[in-house]
Amino acid sequence: MSTVQGRLRIAVQKSGRLAERSLDLVRDAGLRVVKGNNDLLYRVENYPIDLLRVRDDDIPTFVADGVCDLGIVGENVLEEGRNGGPMAEVVMPLGFGRCTLKIAAPPALDYAGPASLQGLRVATSYPRVLRRWLEAEGVQADIVTMRGAVEVAPRLKLAQAICDLVSTGATLEANGLAARDTVLDSQAVLIRAPTAPEPALAELLDSIVERMAGVVASQGAKYVMLNAPRSALDEIAAILPGAGAPTVMPLSGRDDAVAVHAVCQEAVFWETLERLKAAGASAILVLPIEKMM
């Protein structure tokens, strides 16, 4: 349980690519965050909750040890922290902070798959993740651990290849490298301590998790309303992207048409609206969804 009696603690990244999106998620879940006397601890004024803003690689340890009840961290950091000890539970993926841990090499290396790394030196900031991947591929290679600027290792003759996070690929290209195999696909995840909070806070913790799930579910979702001929209802329902069974209601004074309401979990493009109209839909309205539970 959290080390502070009577309060939940959530660990988030202090700075970096997940920092702002993590705070946005917390705020979207209805928590009014107030900065404390220092930049490491924020308080939530409407619930007994504290936000610890720490280094991203400390978050899995804080949550696994029960210092914090929840945490938001990248899967890449979580996987690198696996060392055989207690682990935090992954509650759900959060849909932001997407990146890929990839093998990258210069054109001079005739790369034809993981076996091409046999006996070579590979530089990375994720030695544990890389070691597990190499072992799974049956490859023996020397791992050079670096804490930054991994992409310069081949140019400095420190390694023949690298394993690094790739977002756009621009940094690799600038250093004469090309992405090869994928080692890990990563995104931000919500993690939970393996020990339960004190009983008085258990319901609050479950409520926060449910709210965050609602925020994640509403990301990119749209609420679509339209009128449709009864005869075209099946065709129109099939066009609606990522929708479950839509709500169908009779239209006043019309037996041949109905109103259709649906939550679409996938993007609704102009082409989608054109297909709906061609199928006979009319009065089509697409609305954003702020919250969903």
Secondary structure, 3 states (H helix, E strand, C coil): CCCCCCCEEEEEECCCCCHHHHHHHHHHCCCCEEECCCCCEEEECCCCEEEEEECHHHHHHHHHCCCCCEEEEEHHHHHHCCCCCCCCEEEEECCCCCEEEEEEECCCCCCCCHHHHCCCEEEECCHHHHHHHHHHHCCCCEEEECCCCHHHCCCCCCCCEEEEEECCCHHHHHCCCEEEEEEEEECEEEEECCCCCCHHHHHHHHHHHHHHHHHHHHCCCEEEEEEEEHHHHHHHHHHCCCECCCEEEEECCEEEEEEEEEEECCCCCHHHHHHHHHCCCEEEEEEECCCCC
